[in-house]
Amino acid sequence: MSMLTPPGMGGQYRITGGKYPRMRRPRRRGRLVFAIVASVAAVGVIGWGTLQLIEVFTGGDRTLVAGSKTGCATKASASPATRAEALPQPGQITVNVFNATARTGLAKETADELKKRGFRIGTVGNATEDYDKKVKGTGLLLGPKAAVDSALPVLGTQLADAERRTDARTGTAVDLILGDGFKSLTAQPDADKALAALSAPSPSPSPGKNAKKSC
């Protein structure tokens, strides 16, 4: 009787052969699945964090990032400051003052006030027949076409309600023709503020709002 035969079996049941059953550990598939899911989640978190960093450093403007990928340059539109730089100073403007009303001495009185404010005074007198008693408003500013964006706006700060026109004259002098509605020039503090606002350059737009791409 073999030593492996349990006692009392009388040798009826024996274990024979040289191989014995091996006890294997169950495969832990659950841990493997968990590890894969955790890896995917970590990659997603890293990607989200990268996007947040991009938004922080670019000020939330993703178009700038997209432009850099496609090779497009993002540029801000230029500020329109050239007009302010081209405006003449009052001392560079010659003003002819004409009276188109029935009131006497109005042209000289107005010319003297404009001179105090720094303007150069040319001819002073009554308006020509084309305008005499025919200007119903406060006044008429008349000058060459070149004065539309230069001398006329500057002179207009002194009489805000005056009408502006151009003619075919030569030279740079402009006319101030006083009409029936004229009482006085714009108060000097208000005229100075209007002149300062006219001469101030426009602020440059922020790159995020008015940016243009050039490829």
N, CA, C and O of each residue as an XYZ file, in Angstrom:
860
protein
N       0.848     -1.186      0.000
C       0.000      0.000      0.000
C       0.882      1.233      0.000
O       1.853      1.361      0.746
N       0.504      2.077     -0.833
C       1.305      3.306     -0.967
C       1.123      4.191      0.241
O       0.100      4.132      0.923
N       2.123      5.014      0.501
C       2.067      5.937      1.614
C       1.043      7.048      1.373
O       0.626      7.735      2.305
N       0.648      7.212      0.116
C      -0.328      8.250     -0.206
C      -1.738      7.757     -0.087
O      -2.692      8.525     -0.216
N      -1.876      6.442      0.166
C      -3.229      5.902      0.291
C      -3.771      6.241      1.652
O      -3.137      5.923      2.658
N      -4.916      6.873      1.721
C      -5.466      7.247      3.027
C      -5.709      6.034      3.861
O      -6.085      4.987      3.334
N      -5.502      6.141      5.169
C      -5.714      4.976      6.048
C      -7.174      4.540      6.014
O      -8.065      5.384      5.911
N      -7.423      3.286      6.095
C      -8.761      2.721      6.140
C      -9.362      2.475      4.783
O     -10.458      1.925      4.669
N      -8.621      2.896      3.712
C      -9.146      2.671      2.378
C      -8.800      1.301      1.856
O      -9.343      0.841      0.852
N      -7.887      0.655      2.552
C      -7.525     -0.704      2.161
C      -6.891     -0.746      0.802
O      -6.915     -1.775      0.126
N      -6.335      0.345      0.405
C      -5.650      0.335     -0.883
C      -6.576      0.397     -2.055
O      -6.164      0.167     -3.192
N      -7.877      0.718     -1.787
C      -8.826      0.727     -2.905
C      -8.618      1.933     -3.796
O      -8.744      1.860     -5.019
N      -8.296      3.048     -3.154
C      -8.083      4.263     -3.927
C      -6.636      4.672     -3.798
O      -6.134      4.893     -2.696
N      -6.000      4.767     -4.884
C      -4.587      5.142     -4.903
C      -4.361      6.320     -5.867
O      -5.078      6.500     -6.851
N      -3.374      7.076     -5.548
C      -2.953      8.171     -6.433
C      -1.724      7.710     -7.148
O      -0.682      7.480     -6.534
N      -1.836      7.576     -8.425
C      -0.713      7.071     -9.212
C      -0.254      8.138    -10.183
O      -0.941      9.135    -10.402
N       0.891      7.922    -10.751
C       1.449      8.855    -11.735
C       2.385      9.850    -11.105
O       2.402     10.032     -9.887
N       3.158     10.488    -11.944
C       4.153     11.451    -11.446
C       3.703     12.895    -11.518
O       4.479     13.781    -11.160
N       2.443     13.189    -11.977
C       1.961     14.575    -12.081
C       0.910     14.853    -11.045
O       0.065     14.004    -10.765
N       0.952     15.997    -10.492
C       0.002     16.414     -9.463
C      -0.734     17.694     -9.937
O      -0.156     18.500    -10.665
N      -1.903     17.863     -9.557
C      -2.654     19.082     -9.961
C      -2.015     20.342     -9.382
O      -1.630     20.388     -8.214
N      -1.913     21.383    -10.252
C      -1.321     22.668     -9.830
C      -2.426     23.688     -9.590
O      -3.400     23.758    -10.339
N      -2.260     24.471     -8.540
C      -3.234     25.489     -8.168
C      -2.806     26.825     -8.785
O      -1.839     27.431     -8.323
N      -3.518     27.296     -9.833
C      -3.193     28.573    -10.504
C      -4.020     29.719     -9.917
O      -5.183     29.571     -9.543
N      -3.350     30.862     -9.861
C      -4.063     32.052     -9.400
C      -5.000     32.559    -10.494
O      -4.622     32.580    -11.665
N      -6.178     32.955    -10.141
C      -7.122     33.453    -11.154
C      -6.580     34.730    -11.791
O      -6.001     35.584    -11.120
N      -6.784     34.837    -13.101
C      -6.314     36.036    -13.818
C      -7.111     37.265    -13.367
O      -8.337     37.240    -13.266
N      -6.369     38.329    -13.103
C      -6.995     39.542    -12.603
C      -7.258     40.506    -13.776
O      -6.564     41.509    -13.943
N      -8.262     40.178    -14.566
C      -8.606     41.010    -15.728
C      -9.198     42.352    -15.298
O      -9.067     43.351    -16.006
N      -9.835     42.368    -14.159
C     -10.432     43.623    -13.696
C      -9.400     44.704    -13.482
O      -9.647     45.868    -13.798
N      -8.240     44.340    -12.949
C      -7.181     45.325    -12.726
C      -6.634     45.866    -14.039
O      -6.321     47.052    -14.149
N      -6.519     44.985    -15.040
C      -6.010     45.415    -16.336
C      -6.949     46.427    -16.983
O      -6.495     47.435    -17.524
N      -8.244     46.168    -16.932
C      -9.232     47.090    -17.502
C      -9.196     48.437    -16.774
O      -9.281     49.493    -17.400
N      -9.072     48.386    -15.465
C      -9.008     49.619    -14.677
C      -7.783     50.453    -15.040
O      -7.858     51.679    -15.119
N      -6.650     49.774    -15.261
C      -5.422     50.485    -15.614
C      -5.566     51.178    -16.959
O      -5.094     52.301    -17.140
N      -6.227     50.501    -17.914
C      -6.418     51.104    -19.237
C      -7.311     52.334    -19.148
O      -7.013     53.375    -19.733
N      -8.411     52.201    -18.407
C      -9.329     53.337    -18.253
C      -8.639     54.511    -17.572
O      -8.837     55.660    -17.965
N      -7.834     54.233    -16.559
C      -7.132     55.295    -15.851
C      -6.146     56.009    -16.772
O      -5.987     57.227    -16.686
N      -5.477     55.251    -17.658
C      -4.530     55.861    -18.586
C      -5.231     56.798    -19.557
O      -4.759     57.903    -19.823
N      -6.366     56.343    -20.082
C      -7.126     57.188    -21.010
C      -7.582     58.468    -20.317
O      -7.492     59.551    -20.895
N      -8.069     58.352    -19.083
C      -8.527     59.518    -18.338
C      -7.378     60.499    -18.092
O      -7.567     61.713    -18.173
N      -6.186     59.972    -17.791
C      -5.034     60.836    -17.543
C      -4.652     61.616    -18.790
O      -4.319     62.798    -18.711
N      -4.699     60.948    -19.954
C      -4.384     61.632    -21.209
C      -5.381     62.755    -21.469
O      -5.006     63.841    -21.913
N      -6.670     62.482    -21.185
C      -7.699     63.506    -21.380
C      -7.479     64.701    -20.481
O      -7.630     65.841    -20.920
N      -7.122     64.463    -19.219
C      -6.876     65.555    -18.282
C      -5.691     66.396    -18.735
O      -5.731     67.623    -18.642
N      -4.629     65.746    -19.227
C      -3.450     66.483    -19.702
C      -3.813     67.353    -20.896
O      -3.384     68.504    -20.985
N      -4.613     66.798    -21.825
C      -5.029     67.573    -22.992
C      -5.860     68.785    -22.609
O      -5.671     69.870    -23.159
N      -6.784     68.605    -21.667
C      -7.628     69.715    -21.214
C      -6.787     70.795    -20.547
O      -7.015     71.986    -20.758
N      -5.818     70.379    -19.744
C      -4.939     71.343    -19.087
C      -4.114     72.134    -20.093
O      -3.863     73.322    -19.892
N      -3.689     71.481    -21.180
C      -2.928     72.186    -22.214
C      -3.757     73.270    -22.873
O      -3.266     74.372    -23.120
N      -5.028     72.958    -23.162
C      -5.915     73.962    -23.756
C      -6.112     75.149    -22.825
O      -6.147     76.294    -23.275
N      -6.241     74.883    -21.531
C      -6.413     75.970    -20.573
C      -5.197     76.875    -20.541
O      -5.335     78.095    -20.457
N      -3.996     76.288    -20.608
C      -2.776     77.084    -20.621
C      -2.692     77.941    -21.878
O      -2.237     79.084    -21.821
N      -3.131     77.396    -23.017
C      -3.119     78.155    -24.270
C      -4.033     79.360    -24.166
O      -3.679     80.453    -24.608
N      -5.220     79.163    -23.578
C      -6.165     80.269    -23.438
C      -5.631     81.346    -22.497
O      -5.881     82.533    -22.703
N      -4.890     80.927    -21.458
C      -4.334     81.897    -20.516
C      -3.295     82.771    -21.193
O      -3.305     83.990    -21.019
N      -2.393     82.165    -21.967
C      -1.293     82.908    -22.552
C      -1.672     83.647    -23.820
O      -0.958     84.559    -24.234
N      -2.786     83.274    -24.449
C      -3.225     83.977    -25.659
C      -4.400     84.882    -25.396
O      -4.956     85.454    -26.333
N      -4.803     85.031    -24.123
C      -5.911     85.909    -23.795
C      -7.244     85.393    -24.270
O      -8.163     86.186    -24.473
N      -7.386     84.104    -24.456
C      -8.651     83.520    -24.856
C      -8.928     83.632    -26.337
O     -10.010     83.240    -26.776
N      -8.002     84.149    -27.133
C      -8.212     84.308    -28.560
C      -7.617     83.127    -29.293
O      -6.412     83.086    -29.545
N      -8.464     82.160    -29.639
C      -7.965     80.960    -30.288
C      -7.632     81.189    -31.750
O      -6.918     80.389    -32.355
N      -8.146     82.287    -32.335
C      -7.844     82.549    -33.721
C      -6.363     82.821    -33.926
O      -5.820     82.548    -34.997
N      -5.705     83.362    -32.898
C      -4.277     83.616    -32.992
C      -3.511     82.315    -33.092
O      -2.559     82.207    -33.864
N      -3.935     81.294    -32.290
C      -3.276     79.995    -32.331
C      -3.513     79.337    -33.667
O      -2.597     78.769    -34.262
N      -4.759     79.413    -34.147
C      -5.065     78.802    -35.427
C      -4.269     79.457    -36.534
O      -3.806     78.779    -37.451
N      -4.102     80.766    -36.462
C      -3.342     81.458    -37.488
C      -1.897     81.036    -37.497
O      -1.292     80.952    -38.565
N      -1.316     80.766    -36.328
C       0.074     80.361    -36.283
C       0.262     78.977    -36.878
O       1.320     78.675    -37.429
N      -0.776     78.120    -36.769
C      -0.656     76.781    -37.333
C      -0.691     76.811    -38.848
O       0.011     76.039    -39.501
N      -1.497     77.689    -39.410
C      -1.653     77.738    -40.855
C      -0.644     78.659    -41.512
O      -0.638     78.796    -42.736
N       0.206     79.291    -40.722
C       1.223     80.161    -41.277
C       0.717     81.552    -41.572
O       1.406     82.310    -42.254
N      -0.475     81.931    -41.083
C      -1.044     83.252    -41.330
C      -0.592     84.200    -40.234
O      -0.556     83.823    -39.063
N      -0.250     85.413    -40.598
C       0.165     86.416    -39.618
C      -1.037     87.228    -39.213
O      -1.820     87.642    -40.068
N      -1.204     87.470    -37.908
C      -2.306     88.266    -37.395
C      -1.812     89.663    -37.111
O      -0.875     89.851    -36.335
N      -2.439     90.649    -37.738
C      -2.012     92.036    -37.587
C      -3.183     92.903    -37.191
O      -4.311     92.667    -37.625
N      -2.926     93.908    -36.369
C      -3.961     94.864    -35.972
C      -4.056     95.951    -37.020
O      -3.056     96.350    -37.615
N      -5.290     96.432    -37.240
C      -5.490     97.505    -38.210
C      -4.825     98.780    -37.720
O      -4.777     99.056    -36.521
N      -4.321     99.542    -38.659
C      -3.580    100.752    -38.315
C      -4.510    101.833    -37.783
O      -5.677    101.905    -38.170
N      -3.989    102.671    -36.893
C      -4.765    103.761    -36.312
C      -4.801    104.936    -37.276
O      -3.761    105.304    -37.823
N      -6.000    105.554    -37.507
C      -6.096    106.683    -38.440
C      -5.643    107.989    -37.804
O      -6.455    108.888    -37.585
N      -4.344    108.101    -37.504
C      -3.826    109.307    -36.851
C      -3.275    110.312    -37.853
O      -2.930    111.432    -37.475
N      -3.186    109.927    -39.143
C      -2.580    110.816    -40.124
C      -3.413    112.075    -40.326
O      -2.867    113.151    -40.574
N      -4.741    111.944    -40.220
C      -5.592    113.119    -40.403
C      -5.315    114.166    -39.329
O      -5.222    115.354    -39.637
N      -5.180    113.741    -38.068
C      -4.917    114.670    -36.979
C      -3.569    115.357    -37.161
O      -3.423    116.536    -36.841
N      -2.577    114.618    -37.680
C      -1.260    115.199    -37.875
C      -1.264    116.224    -39.007
O      -0.437    117.136    -39.012
N      -2.203    116.087    -39.987
C      -2.234    116.987    -41.133
C      -3.002    118.273    -40.866
O      -2.921    119.202    -41.670
N      -3.739    118.359    -39.774
C      -4.529    119.548    -39.490
C      -3.616    120.742    -39.206
O      -2.657    120.620    -38.443
N      -3.904    121.880    -39.807
C      -3.079    123.072    -39.551
C      -3.437    123.712    -38.213
O      -4.534    123.512    -37.691
N      -2.520    124.468    -37.675
C      -2.763    125.246    -36.476
C      -3.497    126.535    -36.855
O      -3.397    126.981    -37.997
N      -4.235    127.141    -35.913
C      -4.943    128.386    -36.234
C      -4.035    129.456    -36.838
O      -4.458    130.194    -37.728
N      -2.796    129.547    -36.365
C      -1.879    130.553    -36.902
C      -1.472    130.299    -38.334
O      -0.896    131.180    -38.971
N      -1.756    129.117    -38.862
C      -1.430    128.806    -40.261
C      -2.614    129.033    -41.199
O      -2.502    128.810    -42.404
N      -3.733    129.470    -40.657
C      -4.958    129.637    -41.447
C      -5.268    131.129    -41.589
O      -5.373    131.847    -40.594
N      -5.412    131.583    -42.827
C      -5.821    132.958    -43.090
C      -7.327    132.984    -43.313
O      -7.845    132.274    -44.175
N      -8.025    133.801    -42.536
C      -9.485    133.861    -42.584
C      -9.923    135.240    -43.074
O      -9.529    136.267    -42.522
N     -10.748    135.239    -44.129
C     -11.412    136.463    -44.590
C     -12.789    136.505    -43.936
O     -13.544    135.538    -44.030
N     -13.121    137.598    -43.283
C     -14.394    137.717    -42.565
C     -15.294    138.697    -43.309
O     -14.932    139.854    -43.527
N     -16.484    138.207    -43.698
C     -17.437    139.034    -44.444
C     -18.780    139.066    -43.727
O     -19.224    138.067    -43.159
N     -19.410    140.221    -43.763
C     -20.691    140.430    -43.111
C     -21.807    140.399    -44.159
O     -21.867    141.251    -45.045
N     -22.687    139.403    -44.041
C     -23.812    139.285    -44.984
C     -25.108    139.749    -44.352
O     -26.179    139.505    -44.908
N     -25.043    140.412    -43.207
C     -26.243    140.880    -42.503
C     -26.379    142.398    -42.650
O     -25.537    143.071    -43.245
N     -27.478    142.905    -42.080
C     -27.713    144.353    -42.115
C     -27.059    145.059    -40.939
O     -27.123    146.285    -40.853
N     -26.438    144.328    -40.041
C     -25.788    144.924    -38.870
C     -24.402    145.448    -39.238
O     -23.642    144.772    -39.932
N     -24.089    146.608    -38.788
C     -22.800    147.208    -39.132
C     -21.734    146.840    -38.101
O     -22.033    146.632    -36.925
N     -20.490    146.764    -38.562
C     -19.361    146.507    -37.667
C     -19.213    145.062    -37.231
O     -18.313    144.746    -36.453
N     -20.076    144.173    -37.715
C     -20.056    142.791    -37.254
C     -18.817    142.042    -37.753
O     -18.252    141.227    -37.023
N     -18.400    142.307    -38.963
C     -17.247    141.610    -39.532
C     -15.961    141.963    -38.772
O     -15.161    141.085    -38.450
N     -15.772    143.275    -38.486
C     -14.554    143.693    -37.783
C     -14.514    143.145    -36.352
O     -13.469    142.710    -35.869
N     -15.654    143.174    -35.699
C     -15.719    142.659    -34.330
C     -15.369    141.168    -34.283
O     -14.637    140.719    -33.401
N     -15.895    140.421    -35.228
C     -15.629    138.976    -35.278
C     -14.181    138.699    -35.667
O     -13.551    137.792    -35.123
N     -13.659    139.473    -36.601
C     -12.263    139.297    -37.025
C     -11.308    139.564    -35.868
O     -10.319    138.849    -35.704
N     -11.593    140.578    -35.069
C     -10.732    140.880    -33.917
C     -10.729    139.717    -32.914
O      -9.693    139.386    -32.338
N     -11.892    139.109    -32.717
C     -11.966    137.978    -31.793
C     -11.208    136.767    -32.332
O     -10.523    136.077    -31.577
N     -11.327    136.512    -33.617
C     -10.581    135.394    -34.215
C      -9.071    135.630    -34.128
O      -8.305    134.687    -33.934
N      -8.655    136.859    -34.269
C      -7.230    137.179    -34.158
C      -6.724    136.889    -32.748
O      -5.613    136.388    -32.572
N      -7.547    137.209    -31.739
C      -7.157    136.908    -30.358
C      -7.002    135.402    -30.144
O      -6.209    134.966    -29.309
N      -7.750    134.625    -30.891
C      -7.698    133.171    -30.740
C      -6.606    132.515    -31.591
O      -6.495    131.290    -31.643
N      -5.812    133.342    -32.249
C      -4.639    132.817    -32.943
C      -4.750    132.707    -34.442
O      -3.786    132.291    -35.085
N      -5.870    133.056    -35.032
C      -6.030    132.962    -36.487
C      -5.433    134.192    -37.178
O      -5.390    135.285    -36.613
N      -4.982    133.985    -38.398
C      -4.488    135.088    -39.222
C      -5.679    135.687    -39.963
O      -6.497    134.952    -40.517
N      -5.780    136.990    -39.977
C      -6.920    137.674    -40.583
C      -6.499    138.273    -41.932
O      -5.468    138.935    -42.047
N      -7.339    138.017    -42.948
C      -7.112    138.578    -44.283
C      -8.015    139.769    -44.532
O      -7.882    140.802    -43.875
N      -8.934    139.630    -45.478
C      -9.847    140.709    -45.842
C     -11.036    140.751    -44.891
O     -11.586    139.710    -44.530
N     -11.430    141.949    -44.490
C     -12.582    142.148    -43.603
C     -13.513    143.167    -44.270
O     -13.079    144.253    -44.654
N     -14.795    142.808    -44.402
C     -15.727    143.747    -45.024
C     -17.087    143.123    -45.234
O     -17.433    142.127    -44.599
N     -17.858    143.720    -46.136
C     -19.196    143.221    -46.443
C     -19.110    142.066    -47.444
O     -18.176    141.986    -48.242
N     -20.090    141.190    -47.386
C     -20.129    140.042    -48.284
C     -20.448    140.488    -49.705
O     -21.050    141.543    -49.904
N     -20.059    139.711    -50.670
C     -20.350    140.014    -52.069
C     -21.842    139.837    -52.345
O     -22.594    139.338    -51.508
N     -22.240    140.256    -53.529
C     -23.656    140.196    -53.886
C     -24.197    138.768    -53.870
O     -25.379    138.552    -53.601
N     -23.341    137.804    -54.155
C     -23.794    136.415    -54.182
C     -24.259    135.941    -52.807
O     -25.077    135.025    -52.719
N     -23.753    136.549    -51.732
C     -24.073    136.094    -50.383
C     -24.730    137.156    -49.515
O     -25.279    136.823    -48.465
N     -24.693    138.418    -49.916
C     -25.226    139.493    -49.091
C     -26.733    139.300    -48.865
O     -27.511    139.193    -49.813
N     -27.116    139.260    -47.594
C     -28.513    139.078    -47.165
C     -29.094    137.722    -47.603
O     -30.311    137.542    -47.614
N     -28.239    136.795    -47.952
C     -28.712    135.500    -48.441
C     -28.283    134.332    -47.547
O     -28.627    133.186    -47.837
N     -27.552    134.594    -46.483
C     -27.109    133.547    -45.552
C     -28.029    133.595    -44.338
O     -27.908    134.487    -43.499
N     -28.935    132.650    -44.246
C     -29.946    132.677    -43.188
C     -29.456    132.045    -41.883
O     -29.989    132.344    -40.815
N     -28.469    131.196    -41.960
C     -27.974    130.532    -40.759
C     -26.987    131.407    -40.002
O     -26.897    132.613    -40.232
N     -26.244    130.771    -39.091
C     -25.257    131.529    -38.309
C     -24.095    131.999    -39.158
O     -23.544    133.074    -38.924
N     -23.723    131.202    -40.139
C     -22.596    131.594    -40.964
C     -22.280    130.542    -42.001
O     -22.846    129.448    -41.998
N     -21.363    130.893    -42.893
C     -20.945    129.999    -43.967
C     -19.421    129.987    -44.023
O     -18.782    131.037    -44.093
N     -18.855    128.796    -43.992
C     -17.407    128.636    -44.142
C     -17.145    128.216    -45.581
O     -17.676    127.210    -46.051
N     -16.330    128.986    -46.267
C     -16.098    128.764    -47.689
C     -14.605    128.690    -47.953
O     -13.843    129.534    -47.481
N     -14.180    127.671    -48.715
C     -12.766    127.512    -48.996
C     -12.528    126.585    -50.153
O     -13.486    126.056    -50.717
N     -11.272    126.363    -50.537
C     -10.953    125.442    -51.629
C     -11.206    123.996    -51.220
O     -11.383    123.704    -50.037
N     -11.222    123.097    -52.193
C     -11.475    121.681    -51.899
C     -10.418    121.098    -50.968
O     -10.703    120.201    -50.174
N      -9.205    121.610    -51.071
C      -8.130    121.101    -50.212
C      -8.360    121.421    -48.744
O      -7.730    120.823    -47.873
N      -9.268    122.372    -48.459
C      -9.507    122.778    -47.068
C     -10.583    121.964    -46.375
O     -10.855    122.176    -45.194
N     -11.211    121.017    -47.107
C     -12.313    120.242    -46.532
C     -11.879    119.486    -45.285
O     -12.618    119.456    -44.301
N     -10.710    118.883    -45.303
C     -10.222    118.096    -44.168
C      -9.066    118.784    -43.446
O      -8.305    118.134    -42.729
N      -8.934    120.088    -43.633
C      -7.827    120.788    -42.977
C      -8.300    122.104    -42.352
O      -8.652    122.131    -41.173
N      -8.311    123.190    -43.123
C      -8.621    124.501    -42.555
C     -10.075    124.654    -42.135
O     -10.353    125.237    -41.087
N     -11.010    124.140    -42.934
C     -12.431    124.316    -42.611
C     -12.840    123.650    -41.292
O     -13.554    124.279    -40.511
N     -12.425    122.413    -41.006
C     -12.768    121.838    -39.693
C     -12.177    122.624    -38.525
O     -12.814    122.755    -37.481
N     -10.964    123.146    -38.696
C     -10.343    123.919    -37.614
C     -11.112    125.212    -37.386
O     -11.404    125.566    -36.244
N     -11.441    125.914    -38.455
C     -12.213    127.147    -38.312
C     -13.626    126.843    -37.807
O     -14.233    127.665    -37.119
N     -14.148    125.657    -38.152
C     -15.487    125.285    -37.711
C     -15.608    125.113    -36.213
O     -16.716    125.168    -35.680
N     -14.510    124.906    -35.523
C     -14.574    124.800    -34.062
C     -14.935    126.139    -33.423
O     -15.366    126.180    -32.270
N     -14.763    127.229    -34.162
C     -15.057    128.556    -33.620
C     -16.520    128.972    -33.864
O     -17.023    129.897    -33.227
N     -17.184    128.285    -34.783
C     -18.593    128.547    -35.076
C     -19.221    127.210    -35.470
O     -19.296    126.859    -36.647
N     -19.670    126.475    -34.445
C     -20.036    125.065    -34.638
C     -21.190    124.861    -35.606
O     -21.242    123.833    -36.280
N     -22.117    125.808    -35.695
C     -23.311    125.631    -36.524
C     -23.144    126.150    -37.945
O     -24.104    126.136    -38.716
N     -21.980    126.597    -38.301
C     -21.779    127.178    -39.631
C     -21.787    126.098    -40.714
O     -21.297    124.987    -40.512
N     -22.350    126.451    -41.852
C     -22.355    125.555    -43.004
C     -20.989    125.598    -43.688
O     -20.302    126.618    -43.647
N     -20.602    124.491    -44.312
C     -19.306    124.427    -44.991
C     -19.505    124.156    -46.476
O     -20.280    123.282    -46.866
N     -18.796    124.916    -47.288
C     -18.846    124.729    -48.736
C     -17.461    124.926    -49.324
O     -16.566    125.469    -48.677
N     -17.301    124.477    -50.557
C     -16.047    124.684    -51.284
C     -16.339    125.375    -52.607
O     -17.461    125.327    -53.113
N     -15.317    126.017    -53.160
C     -15.429    126.630    -54.479
C     -14.154    126.388    -55.262
O     -13.286    125.634    -54.824
N     -14.037    127.021    -56.411
C     -12.901    126.767    -57.299
C     -11.767    127.767    -57.106
O     -10.958    127.959    -58.013
N     -11.697    128.384    -55.979
C     -10.661    129.390    -55.740
C      -9.269    128.781    -55.723
O      -9.108    127.576    -55.530
N      -8.276    129.616    -55.923
C      -6.884    129.204    -55.758
C      -6.370    129.802    -54.458
O      -6.920    130.786    -53.962
N      -5.332    129.219    -53.914
C      -4.815    129.698    -52.643
C      -5.401    128.899    -51.483
O      -6.222    128.005    -51.687
N      -4.978    129.224    -50.275
C      -5.365    128.469    -49.085
C      -6.253    129.242    -48.120
O      -6.718    128.676    -47.131
N      -6.498    130.516    -48.383
C      -7.325    131.323    -47.483
C      -8.771    130.838    -47.516
O      -9.252    130.358    -48.543
N      -9.461    130.969    -46.378
C     -10.861    130.564    -46.271
C     -11.696    131.763    -45.825
O     -11.187    132.705    -45.219
N     -13.004    131.703    -46.144
C     -13.905    132.811    -45.813
C     -14.849    132.404    -44.693
O     -15.314    131.266    -44.630
N     -15.121    133.361    -43.809
C     -16.186    133.229    -42.822
C     -17.212    134.304    -43.144
O     -16.977    135.494    -42.931
N     -18.363    133.860    -43.666
C     -19.429    134.788    -44.036
C     -20.496    134.715    -42.955
O     -21.108    133.666    -42.752
N     -20.719    135.816    -42.268
C     -21.648    135.862    -41.145
C     -23.078    136.021    -41.642
O     -23.375    136.903    -42.448
N     -23.973    135.141    -41.142
C     -25.357    135.154    -41.587
C     -26.303    135.803    -40.601
O     -25.896    136.293    -39.547
N     -27.595    135.797    -40.972
C     -28.614    136.451    -40.149
C     -28.746    135.824    -38.759
O     -29.115    136.508    -37.805
N     -28.447    134.531    -38.640
C     -28.577    133.862    -37.343
C     -27.365    134.010    -36.452
O     -27.340    133.445    -35.359
N     -26.358    134.752    -36.882
C     -25.129    134.889    -36.094
C     -25.339    135.811    -34.900
O     -25.893    136.903    -35.027
N     -24.886    135.351    -33.746
C     -24.905    136.168    -32.536
C     -23.485    136.389    -32.016
O     -23.101    137.512    -31.686
N     -22.721    135.318    -31.948
C     -21.331    135.413    -31.503
C     -20.622    134.112    -31.859
O     -21.255    133.110    -32.189
N     -19.313    134.150    -31.785
C     -18.544    132.937    -31.984
C     -18.784    131.960    -30.828
O     -19.267    132.355    -29.767
N     -18.454    130.718    -31.032
C     -18.535    129.739    -29.947
C     -17.645    130.198    -28.790
O     -16.533    130.678    -29.010
N     -18.134    130.050    -27.569
C     -17.352    130.457    -26.398
C     -15.965    129.828    -26.469
O     -15.824    128.656    -26.818
N     -14.952    130.608    -26.140
C     -13.583    130.147    -26.344
C     -13.259    128.849    -25.599
O     -12.581    127.999    -26.176
N     -13.709    128.641    -24.333
C     -13.420    127.352    -23.683
C     -13.997    126.162    -24.460
O     -13.351    125.121    -24.579
N     -15.211    126.324    -24.984
C     -15.819    125.244    -25.761
C     -15.105    125.064    -27.097
O     -14.927    123.939    -27.564
N     -14.697    126.172    -27.710
C     -13.966    126.096    -28.972
C     -12.609    125.425    -28.778
O     -12.170    124.649    -29.626
N     -11.949    125.722    -27.669
C     -10.656    125.103    -27.382
C     -10.805    123.591    -27.181
O      -9.971    122.810    -27.638
N     -11.871    123.194    -26.494
C     -12.109    121.759    -26.297
C     -12.372    121.065    -27.626
O     -11.863    119.971    -27.870
N     -13.167    121.699    -28.485
C     -13.463    121.107    -29.795
C     -12.204    121.017    -30.642
O     -12.013    120.039    -31.365
N     -11.347    122.022    -30.562
C     -10.100    122.010    -31.319
C      -9.159    120.923    -30.810
O      -8.502    120.247    -31.601
N      -9.094    120.752    -29.482
C      -8.245    119.701    -28.907
C      -8.741    118.312    -29.310
O      -7.945    117.428    -29.627
N     -10.064    118.129    -29.296
C     -10.627    116.831    -29.688
C     -10.383    116.551    -31.160
O     -10.161    115.406    -31.553
N     -10.425    117.605    -31.979
C     -10.187    117.442    -33.414
C      -8.741    117.077    -33.699
O      -8.462    116.310    -34.620
N      -7.825    117.619    -32.919
C      -6.391    117.387    -33.150
C      -5.881    116.114    -32.518
O      -4.802    115.639    -32.870
N      -6.645    115.545    -31.582
C      -6.179    114.340    -30.889
C      -6.228    113.150    -31.827
O      -7.240    112.951    -32.499
N      -5.158    112.339    -31.898
C      -5.181    111.147    -32.750
C      -6.122    110.105    -32.191
O      -6.317    110.023    -30.979
N      -6.707    109.309    -33.068
C      -7.609    108.239    -32.641
C      -6.824    107.146    -31.948
O      -5.713    106.838    -32.378
N      -7.363    106.534    -30.873
C      -6.652    105.450    -30.189
C      -6.537    104.219    -31.056
O      -7.429    103.924    -31.851
N      -5.421    103.488    -30.902
C      -5.215    102.259    -31.669
C      -6.138    101.168    -31.170
O      -6.283    100.994    -29.960
N      -6.771    100.424    -32.076
C      -7.655     99.343    -31.660
C      -6.884     98.183    -31.084
O      -5.731     97.959    -31.452
N      -7.508     97.434    -30.175
C      -6.859     96.271    -29.583
C      -6.730     95.172    -30.616
O      -7.626     95.016    -31.446
N      -5.621     94.380    -30.600
C      -5.427     93.332    -31.593
C      -6.525     92.298    -31.593
O      -6.813     91.712    -32.637
N      -7.171     92.047    -30.415
C      -8.169     90.988    -30.356
C      -9.446     91.320    -31.075
O     -10.156     90.407    -31.496
N      -9.783     92.621    -31.241
C     -11.061     93.008    -31.829
C     -10.960     93.287    -33.313
O     -11.785     92.816    -34.096
N      -9.931     94.066    -33.711
C      -9.847     94.482    -35.090
C      -8.620     93.891    -35.773
O      -7.985     94.548    -36.599
N      -8.296     92.682    -35.435
C      -7.132     92.043    -36.033
C      -7.445     91.550    -37.431
O      -8.555     91.094    -37.705
N      -6.461     91.643    -38.316
C      -6.616     91.157    -39.676
C      -5.538     90.128    -39.967
O      -4.400     90.247    -39.514
N      -5.920     89.117    -40.732
C      -4.959     88.070    -41.091
C      -4.465     88.290    -42.511
O      -5.232     88.660    -43.400
N      -3.185     88.060    -42.710
C      -2.623     88.091    -44.045
C      -1.836     86.816    -44.252
O      -0.944     86.486    -43.471
N      -2.170     86.112    -45.297
C      -1.523     84.825    -45.565
C      -0.626     84.941    -46.779
O       0.011     83.963    -47.171
